[in-house]
Amino acid sequence: MSVQNTASTTWRGSLFEGSGTVALESSHLIEAPVDWKARSEGSDSTTTPEELIAAAHSACFSMALSAALADNDTPATELHTTAVITFDPAAGGIQESHLTVRATVPGLTAEQFATLAQGAKEGCPVSKALAGIEITLDAALAD
């Protein structure tokens, strides 16, 4: 069974002076402002396409790693994943996604965890969708 998800954006004005609103249509969870200034300079109050991709990548990777750990009979107590998407307009756009995961996984060595995390990075559907950029991973068990 396939599932479709929908998001929409309403944009008004030119790229540099205009702005818009992005809405998660399927879940109705957010409606957030979006504009070029936030995208090219950063912002703590306006989202960007890259922030939305980072959210998707961190969630997808966490799900893939959770499944891999469960299949290994070493389910995680907790996974905390951060994805950082690097956007450089001068270099042609999105350059990289860097995943950082810290995990509490009883009964697993650091080496075993690193191997499973690498497999999850490669197998995550969002990683596959981002195949045109570099994806790096920093995976470690929590202290």
ABEGO torsion letter per residue (X at the ends): XBBBBBBBBBBBEBAAABBBBBBBAAAGABBBBBBAAAAAAEBAABBBAAAAAAAAAAAAAAAAAAAAAAAAGBBBABBBBBBBBBBBAAAGEBABBBBBBBBBBBGBBAAAAAAAAAAAAAABAAAAAAAABBBBBBBBBBX
